[in-house]
Amino acid sequence: MSNSIEDRSIIVTGSGRGIGRSIAEGLAQAGARVVIADINAETAEATAAEIREAGGRAIGLAVDVTDRASTQALIARTVSSYGRLDAIFNNAGIAQVKQFNDITEDDWHRVMDVNAMGVLIGIQEASKQFIAQGGGGKIINTASIAGKQGYEPLAHYSASKFAVVALTQAAARAFGKHRINVNAICPGVVATDMWKLIDKGFKDEGLTSRDNEAFEGFSAGILLGRPSHPEDLAGVSIFLASAGSDYMTGQSLVVDGGMVLV
Ligand SMILES: NC(=O)c1ccc[n+]([C@@H]2O[C@H](COP(=O)([O-])OP(=O)(O)OC[C@H]3O[C@@H](n4cnc5c(N)ncnc54)[C@H](O)[C@@H]3O)[C@@H](O)[C@H]2O)c1
């Protein structure tokens, strides 16, 4: 058994920036052939170009994870470029800060569509490809500590991340017989553009009074003494895409420096 991911063909959605970008960079450094898939075609191509310049193998493709035809086209392009699909990271997500009673139906649908339905479609379309290839394959979904605990000004976001954990468990049960591993990663407080938006949201909602206050407040007390860098998620991502995790499925791993102990 080898933990190598050399030559594996791997899609990472939402990888034009942030956590997805660091996951893709880590996978490429470990020898995988990666697809940088993002709704923002420019950041997808720029990230892929930087990986190639660093000696890795990457292509950038546009995708909207809420659109089944777009996801199908992404997988078809991956297979035509790399010959097969070995793993998909359903990582694309959005956040919104709103006090509980102010969340509208539109807010709910927007967040649930990207974070939950996008993961559903990603699992469905990747599993079809894996089964067509004869079975085997890795599905790794990005949930959150908000998939383990509900956070009040992020209620619909938390609900969407609990949904990711549920989809991970249900898909593990559905596809175990095809040797498809389905697991999730639950990051904590990660310094990305998403957290800048969350921090601004807390301030706009009158929940904090200065920049970075929410970020610092959430980060206080992290057992390992600091908030997360996106690169902190790369190692576990390589493991979950490798044969080293072949006997593991249906799990949602908390990688938060020690915030939520479950
Ligand atoms: N930053 C954190 O602290 C944190 C913590 C826990 C979980 N997460 C989760 O990690 C994932 C990545 O978060 P991040 O902090 O890197 O966010 P980010 O906003 O920095 O990056 C998200 C990326 O997803 C892309 N995207 C958005 N909607 C899309 C769609 N419909 N189709 C395809 N791509 C789309 C964006 O263009 C962007 O490049 C998300 O699922 C997020 O919920 C983040």
The ligand as an SDF file (V2000), in Angstrom:
LIG
                    3D

 44 48  0  0  0  0  0  0  0  0999 V2000
  -12.4210   30.1480    5.6740 N   0  0  0  0  0  0  0  0  0  0  0  0
  -12.8430   29.4400    6.6920 C   0  0  0  0  0  0  0  0  0  0  0  0
  -12.5900   29.7670    7.8770 O   0  0  0  0  0  0  0  0  0  0  0  0
  -13.6460   28.1790    6.4660 C   0  0  0  0  0  0  0  0  0  0  0  0
  -13.9040   27.3840    7.5830 C   0  0  0  0  0  0  0  0  0  0  0  0
  -14.6370   26.2170    7.4170 C   0  0  0  0  0  0  0  0  0  0  0  0
  -15.0570   25.8360    6.1590 C   0  0  0  0  0  0  0  0  0  0  0  0
  -14.7850   26.6290    5.0940 N   0  0  0  0  0  0  0  0  0  0  0  0
  -15.2530   26.1640    3.7950 C   0  0  0  0  0  0  0  0  0  0  0  0
  -14.1480   25.9560    2.9610 O   0  0  0  0  0  0  0  0  0  0  0  0
  -14.5130   26.1660    1.6020 C   0  0  0  0  0  0  0  0  0  0  0  0
  -13.5780   27.1730    0.9760 C   0  0  0  0  0  0  0  0  0  0  0  0
  -13.6510   28.3740    1.7440 O   0  0  0  0  0  0  0  0  0  0  0  0
  -12.6280   29.5870    1.5540 P   0  0  0  0  0  0  0  0  0  0  0  0
  -12.4420   30.1870    2.8860 O   0  0  0  0  0  0  0  0  0  0  0  0
  -11.4780   29.1580    0.7400 O   0  0  0  0  0  0  0  0  0  0  0  0
  -13.5870   30.5790    0.7010 O   0  0  0  0  0  0  0  0  0  0  0  0
  -13.2350   31.6340   -0.4520 P   0  0  0  0  0  0  0  0  0  0  0  0
  -14.4270   32.5060   -0.5470 O   0  0  0  0  0  0  0  0  0  0  0  0
  -11.9150   32.2510   -0.2100 O   0  0  0  0  0  0  0  0  0  0  0  0
  -13.1370   30.7130   -1.7570 O   0  0  0  0  0  0  0  0  0  0  0  0
  -14.2630   30.0550   -2.2480 C   0  0  0  0  0  0  0  0  0  0  0  0
  -14.1020   29.8150   -3.7340 C   0  0  0  0  0  0  0  0  0  0  0  0
  -15.2940   29.1530   -4.1920 O   0  0  0  0  0  0  0  0  0  0  0  0
  -15.6820   29.7430   -5.4260 C   0  0  0  0  0  0  0  0  0  0  0  0
  -17.1190   29.5550   -5.6430 N   0  0  0  0  0  0  0  0  0  0  0  0
  -18.1420   30.1830   -5.0170 C   0  0  0  0  0  0  0  0  0  0  0  0
  -19.3240   29.7870   -5.5240 N   0  0  0  0  0  0  0  0  0  0  0  0
  -19.0390   28.8690   -6.4840 C   0  0  0  0  0  0  0  0  0  0  0  0
  -19.8300   28.0990   -7.3680 C   0  0  0  0  0  0  0  0  0  0  0  0
  -21.1760   28.2070   -7.3860 N   0  0  0  0  0  0  0  0  0  0  0  0
  -19.2170   27.2400   -8.2240 N   0  0  0  0  0  0  0  0  0  0  0  0
  -17.8630   27.1460   -8.2350 C   0  0  0  0  0  0  0  0  0  0  0  0
  -17.0540   27.8610   -7.4390 N   0  0  0  0  0  0  0  0  0  0  0  0
  -17.6400   28.7160   -6.5660 C   0  0  0  0  0  0  0  0  0  0  0  0
  -15.2870   31.2130   -5.2960 C   0  0  0  0  0  0  0  0  0  0  0  0
  -15.1840   31.8550   -6.5630 O   0  0  0  0  0  0  0  0  0  0  0  0
  -13.9710   31.1140   -4.5400 C   0  0  0  0  0  0  0  0  0  0  0  0
  -12.8670   31.0240   -5.4220 O   0  0  0  0  0  0  0  0  0  0  0  0
  -15.9700   26.5990    1.6270 C   0  0  0  0  0  0  0  0  0  0  0  0
  -16.8160   25.4810    1.4220 O   0  0  0  0  0  0  0  0  0  0  0  0
  -16.1460   27.1200    3.0380 C   0  0  0  0  0  0  0  0  0  0  0  0
  -17.4760   27.0770    3.4580 O   0  0  0  0  0  0  0  0  0  0  0  0
  -14.0890   27.7840    5.2180 C   0  0  0  0  0  0  0  0  0  0  0  0
  1  2  1  0
  2  3  2  0
  2  4  1  0
  4  5  1  0
  4 44  2  0
  5  6  2  0
  6  7  1  0
  7  8  2  0
  8  9  1  0
  8 44  1  0
  9 10  1  0
  9 42  1  0
 10 11  1  0
 11 12  1  0
 11 40  1  0
 12 13  1  0
 13 14  1  0
 14 15  2  0
 14 16  1  0
 14 17  1  0
 17 18  1  0
 18 19  2  0
 18 20  1  0
 18 21  1  0
 21 22  1  0
 22 23  1  0
 23 24  1  0
 23 38  1  0
 24 25  1  0
 25 26  1  0
 25 36  1  0
 26 27  1  0
 26 35  1  0
 27 28  2  0
 28 29  1  0
 29 30  1  0
 29 35  2  0
 30 31  1  0
 30 32  2  0
 32 33  1  0
 33 34  2  0
 34 35  1  0
 36 37  1  0
 36 38  1  0
 38 39  1  0
 40 41  1  0
 40 42  1  0
 42 43  1  0
M  CHG  2   8   1  16  -1
M  END
$$$$
